[in-house]
């Protein structure tokens, strides 16, 4: 019998035996098993912590690193005189691993010895940007990092909160203001996010710390928050891009990070229909690492991002940096807010579930005009999303002069 099959049989047999034990004995056996499993971490060498700089301001960012933004904002903060930054992330199996300064797998995140070391390490910083209200010091049965905010304040550290989207966006409010909202009462994802966003909103109100959001639509959900623009390195995206409409059939790409929220079912339906007519080659992308994505996006002519939320984020910025035609539902409120904040027009082609098919066919009907339209993308990203504006958004909070 192969080793893997033998191991599966052993695990199955152990579970069957436990199923027949009296409940008190079964619980004790489970506790012993968990304790023995944890012993291997009790004496193992701790994961390495990066050295802490001696700058007046030392920024710690973590722990979600959603879409690699924790690392990107840390690099943006590094450009501020007198500031150094470190990004931390929790490495989960089955999820894309973005660049970070250090991280640990979930197995270490629950180990008391590492938790103590992590807490002491984080307390050596002057500022902490806590992403999505997730605990930084380790998993101790905490639902959020509110108690850690208190600990940071007690230690004289200046904390701030950062939200990426579904962590703070209230589904019921979104459904009221957005016709195409993916949120419906009774849907498991909607109900779970409603509870989370409501709880987090209460914590934010009581926390009395600066709050940042990564997309401008979230300014509706978190009054008084500051926009911290998503940041990318435009170079890999531009370098991997071929000239638009330089292949036989135009290539249309969709990369659904969350199919329900992005409206991928409708995107698939429309673009598959256009592909069946021979108008486009449709590529629905999954299982591709982030380092491989510039080549994927660079080989597309049109990138369809999402049709239901009413925003633009990292994926759209990457498509724009590559000079692709980015098609998405941004919405007039977000366009107006970006124009008010920056004086720039969002160069994303507007589409919704009803109009996607006609929007794509219109782009294909005049490819010269469409290609000209796409040229606005790289300049938009260079001005707003290459990290410089993100650094400016953090400067007042991180002001090194206050730390001297």
C-alpha positions in Angstrom: 0.0 0.0 0.0 1.4 3.5 -0.9 2.6 5.6 2.1 -0.1 8.3 1.5 -2.9 5.7 1.3 -1.5 4.0 4.5 -1.5 7.3 6.3 -5.1 8.1 5.2 -6.2 4.7 6.6 -4.4 5.4 9.9 -6.1 8.8 10.2 -9.5 7.4 9.4 -9.0 4.5 11.8 -8.0 6.9 14.6 -11.1 9.0 14.0 -13.3 6.0 14.0 -11.9 4.9 17.4 -12.4 8.4 18.9 -16.0 8.3 17.6 -16.7 5.3 19.8 -15.0 6.7 23.0 -17.1 8.2 25.8 -17.3 12.0 25.4 -15.0 12.9 28.4 -12.3 10.5 27.2 -12.6 11.7 23.6 -12.2 15.3 24.7 -9.1 14.4 26.8 -7.6 12.5 23.9 -8.2 15.4 21.6 -6.5 17.8 24.0 -3.5 15.5 24.4 -3.2 15.2 20.7 -3.3 18.9 20.2 -0.7 19.4 23.0 1.6 16.9 21.4 1.2 18.5 18.0 2.2 21.8 19.5 5.3 20.5 21.3 7.2 20.4 18.0 7.0 24.2 18.0 8.0 24.6 21.6 11.7 23.8 21.0 12.0 24.6 17.3 13.9 27.7 16.2 11.6 30.7 15.9 11.1 32.2 12.5 13.5 35.1 11.8 12.4 38.6 12.5 13.8 41.4 10.3 16.2 43.8 12.0 14.5 47.0 13.3 15.9 50.2 11.8 17.0 53.1 14.0 15.0 55.8 12.2 12.9 58.3 14.2 9.7 56.6 12.8 9.4 52.9 12.4 6.2 51.7 10.8 4.9 48.1 11.1 2.2 47.0 8.6 0.1 43.8 8.7 -1.2 41.2 8.9 -3.3 40.6 5.8 -1.1 42.1 3.0 -4.2 42.0 0.8 -3.2 42.0 -2.9 0.3 42.7 -1.7 -0.7 46.2 -0.5 0.8 46.0 2.9 4.2 45.5 1.4 3.6 48.2 -1.2 2.6 50.7 1.4 5.6 49.8 3.5 7.8 50.5 0.5 6.0 53.8 -0.1 6.5 54.8 3.5 10.2 54.0 3.2 10.5 57.0 0.8 9.5 59.4 3.5 12.6 61.0 5.1 13.1 59.6 8.6 10.8 56.7 8.2 11.4 52.9 7.8 8.7 50.3 7.4 8.3 46.6 7.7 5.4 44.5 6.3 4.2 41.3 8.0 1.7 38.8 6.6 0.1 35.5 7.7 0.8 32.8 5.1 -2.3 30.7 4.5 -2.3 27.5 2.5 -4.1 27.8 -0.8 -3.8 31.5 -1.1 -1.5 33.6 -3.3 1.6 34.6 -1.6 2.6 38.2 -2.2 5.9 39.8 -1.4 6.4 40.8 2.3 9.3 41.5 4.7 8.4 38.5 6.8 5.5 36.2 7.6 4.6 33.0 9.3 2.2 30.1 8.5 -0.9 29.6 10.5 0.7 26.9 12.5 3.2 29.4 14.0 0.6 32.1 14.4 -1.1 30.0 17.1 2.1 29.2 19.1 2.4 31.0 22.5 6.2 31.2 22.2 6.1 32.9 18.8 3.2 35.1 20.0 5.3 36.5 22.8 8.2 37.1 20.5 6.0 38.7 17.9 4.4 41.1 20.4 7.8 42.2 21.7 9.0 42.7 18.2 6.0 44.8 17.1 6.4 46.9 20.3 9.8 48.0 19.0 8.1 50.1 16.3 6.7 53.6 16.7 3.7 53.3 14.4 1.5 50.3 13.5 -0.9 50.2 10.5 -3.3 47.3 11.4 -5.0 45.9 8.3 -8.7 44.8 8.5 -8.7 44.8 12.3 -6.9 41.4 12.3 -4.8 40.4 15.3 -1.1 41.0 14.9 0.4 39.2 17.9 -1.0 35.7 17.1 -4.3 33.8 17.2 -5.5 33.7 20.8 -9.1 33.1 20.0 -9.6 36.8 19.2 -12.2 37.8 16.6 -10.4 41.1 16.0 -7.4 43.2 17.0 -9.3 45.7 19.3 -7.5 44.5 22.4 -4.2 44.8 20.6 -5.0 48.4 19.8 -5.3 49.0 23.5 -1.9 47.3 24.1 -0.2 49.4 21.4 -1.5 52.6 22.9 -0.4 51.6 26.4 3.1 51.0 25.0 3.2 54.5 23.5 2.8 53.4 19.9 0.7 55.2 17.5 -1.7 52.8 15.8 -4.0 53.3 12.8 -6.5 51.1 11.0 -6.6 50.2 7.3 -9.5 48.6 5.5 -9.5 47.1 2.1 -13.1 46.6 1.2 -15.4 43.7 2.3 -13.9 44.0 5.8 -15.7 47.3 6.5 -18.2 47.7 3.6 -21.7 47.3 5.0 -23.7 45.1 2.6 -27.1 46.5 3.4 -25.9 50.1 2.8 -24.2 49.0 -0.4 -27.4 47.4 -1.6 -29.3 50.6 -1.0 -27.0 52.8 -3.0 -25.9 50.4 -5.8 -28.3 49.0 -8.3 -26.0 46.1 -9.2 -24.9 45.3 -5.7 -24.1 41.6 -5.2 -25.4 41.6 -1.6 -28.9 40.1 -0.8 -30.4 39.3 2.6 -30.2 35.6 3.4 -27.1 35.0 1.2 -24.5 33.4 3.5 -21.7 35.7 2.4 -23.9 38.8 2.7 -25.0 37.9 6.2 -21.5 37.1 7.4 -20.1 40.4 6.0 -23.0 42.4 7.5 -22.2 41.1 10.9 -18.5 41.7 10.5 -18.8 45.2 9.1 -21.3 46.2 11.8 -19.0 45.0 14.5 -15.9 46.6 13.0 -17.8 50.0 12.6 -18.5 50.0 16.3 -14.8 49.3 17.1 -13.7 52.0 14.7 -16.0 54.6 16.3 -14.7 53.7 19.8 -11.0 53.3 18.9 -10.1 57.0 18.4 -7.3 56.3 15.9 -6.7 57.4 12.3 -8.4 55.2 9.8 -7.4 54.7 6.2 -9.2 53.0 3.3 -7.7 51.7 0.1 -10.6 52.6 -2.3 -12.6 55.8 -2.4 -16.0 54.1 -2.3 -15.2 53.1 1.3 -15.2 56.7 2.3 -19.0 56.3 2.3 -18.7 53.5 4.9 -16.1 55.1 7.1 -16.8 58.8 7.6 -13.6 60.7 8.5 -11.4 58.1 6.9 -8.4 59.0 4.7 -7.9 57.6 1.3 -4.6 55.5 1.0 -4.4 54.8 -2.7 -3.4 51.3 -3.7 0.2 51.2 -4.9 1.8 49.1 -7.6 5.1 49.1 -9.5 4.0 50.0 -13.0 7.2 48.8 -14.7 6.6 45.0 -14.9 3.1 45.6 -16.3 4.3 48.0 -19.0 7.2 45.8 -19.9 5.1 42.7 -20.4 2.5 44.4 -22.6 2.3 43.8 -26.3 0.7 46.4 -28.7 -3.1 46.4 -28.5 -5.0 44.5 -31.1 -1.9 43.0 -32.6 -3.2 39.4 -32.7 -5.8 37.8 -34.9 -8.8 37.9 -32.5 -8.8 40.4 -29.6 -8.1 38.8 -26.3 -10.4 39.6 -23.4 -9.3 38.5 -19.9 -11.2 38.3 -16.6 -9.4 37.4 -13.3 -12.0 36.8 -10.6 -10.5 37.2 -7.1 -14.1 36.8 -5.8 -16.5 35.6 -8.4 -19.7 36.6 -6.5 -18.5 40.1 -5.7 -17.2 40.7 -9.2 -20.2 39.4 -11.0 -18.2 36.8 -12.8 -21.3 34.7 -13.7 -22.5 37.6 -15.9 -19.1 38.3 -17.3 -18.6 34.7 -18.3 -22.0 34.6 -19.9 -21.5 37.7 -22.0 -17.9 37.1 -23.0 -18.4 33.4 -23.8 -21.3 34.5 -26.1 -18.9 36.9 -27.9 -16.3 34.2 -28.1 -18.8 31.8 -29.6 -19.5 34.3 -32.3 -15.8 34.5 -33.1 -15.5 38.2 -32.0 -13.0 37.7 -29.2 -10.9 35.1 -27.5 -12.1 34.9 -23.9 -9.7 33.9 -21.1 -11.0 33.4 -17.6 -7.8 33.3 -15.4 -7.4 31.3 -12.2 -4.5 29.6 -10.4 -1.9 32.0 -11.7 0.7 33.5 -9.3 1.0 37.2 -9.0 4.5 37.2 -10.5 3.0 35.6 -13.7 0.1 38.1 -14.0 2.0 40.8 -15.9 2.5 38.4 -18.8 -1.2 37.3 -18.6 -2.5 40.9 -18.6 0.1 42.1 -21.1 -1.2 39.5 -23.6 -4.8 40.9 -23.4 -6.4 43.7 -25.3 -9.3 44.1 -22.9 -9.5 43.4 -19.2 -12.9 43.1 -17.6 -12.5 43.7 -13.8 -16.0 43.6 -12.1 -19.6 44.6 -12.7 -21.2 44.9 -9.3 -19.3 46.8 -6.6 -18.7 50.3 -8.0 -15.0 50.9 -7.5 -11.6 50.3 -8.9 -8.7 48.7 -7.1 -5.4 46.9 -7.6 -6.5 44.7 -10.5 -7.8 47.7 -12.5 -4.6 49.7 -11.7 -2.5 46.8 -13.0 -4.5 46.6 -16.2 -4.2 50.4 -16.7 -0.5 50.3 -16.0 -0.1 47.8 -18.8 -2.0 50.1 -21.2 -4.9 47.7 -21.5 -8.5 48.7 -22.0 -9.9 48.2 -18.6 -13.7 47.7 -18.5 -15.5 47.8 -15.2 -18.4 49.2 -13.2 -16.8 52.2 -11.4 -20.0 54.2 -10.9 -20.5 58.0 -11.1 -20.1 58.5 -7.3 -16.5 57.1 -7.4 -15.6 58.9 -10.6 -16.8 62.2 -9.0 -14.9 61.6 -5.8 -11.7 60.8 -7.6 -12.1 63.9 -9.7 -12.7 66.0 -6.6 -9.7 64.5 -4.7 -7.2 64.5 -7.6 -8.5 66.5 -10.6 -8.1 63.3 -12.7 -10.7 61.3 -14.7 -10.7 57.6 -14.1 -9.7 56.1 -17.5 -11.7 52.9 -17.1 -14.4 52.1 -19.6 -17.7 52.0 -17.8 -19.9 48.9 -18.1 -22.6 47.1 -16.1 -24.3 43.7 -16.3 -26.7 45.0 -18.9 -24.2 47.0 -21.1 -21.1 44.8 -21.0 -21.8 43.2 -24.4 -22.4 46.4 -26.2 -19.5 48.1 -24.5 -17.0 45.5 -25.7 -18.4 45.3 -29.2 -18.3 49.1 -29.5 -14.6 49.1 -28.5 -13.9 46.5 -31.1 -15.8 48.4 -33.8 -13.2 51.2 -33.7 -9.9 49.7 -32.5 -7.9 52.8 -33.4 -10.0 55.0 -31.1 -10.0 52.3 -28.4 -6.2 52.0 -28.5 -5.9 55.7 -28.2 -8.3 55.7 -25.2 -6.1 53.1 -23.5 -3.1 55.4 -23.5 -4.5 57.4 -20.6 -4.1 54.4 -18.3 -0.3 54.4 -17.6 -0.2 58.1 -16.9 -3.1 57.8 -14.4 -1.4 55.0 -12.5 2.0 56.9 -12.6 0.3 59.9 -10.9 -2.0 58.2 -8.4 -0.9 54.6 -7.9 2.9 54.2 -8.1 3.3 54.7 -4.4 4.1 58.4 -4.3 0.6 59.6 -3.5 0.3 56.8 -1.0 3.4 58.1 0.8 1.8 61.6 0.9 -1.3 60.1 2.4 0.7 58.6 5.3 3.0 61.6 5.9 0.9 63.6 8.3 0.4 60.5 10.5 4.0 59.4 10.3 5.5 62.9 10.6 9.1 62.2 11.7 9.3 65.7 13.3 6.8 64.7 16.0 9.0 61.6 16.8 12.3 63.5 17.4 
